[in-house]
Amino acid sequence: MKDWKTSLSALFTAFCGFVLLHPKYFSPWIVDIAGYGALGGIIVLGLMAQDHRPSLLDRPWNKLPWQ
């Protein structure tokens, strides 16, 4: 797995989302931290999801037939 940072931030954000959707299973301070963690996870996901390998855009399957 080469792009582990995006996967890790997505899993972290998903866990924080689960905590926020089901707060009765967690203590109140964990729910508060999960709110900030979800926001931070989305920001990190957006930063890490930028295209670090633009050469992938030049592949034959990414071109339209008339190009």
Buried (B, 14 or more C-beta within 10 A) or exposed (E): EEEEBBEBBBEBBEBBBEBBEEBEEBEEEEBBBBEEBBEBBBEBBEEBEEEEEEEEEEEEEEEEEEE
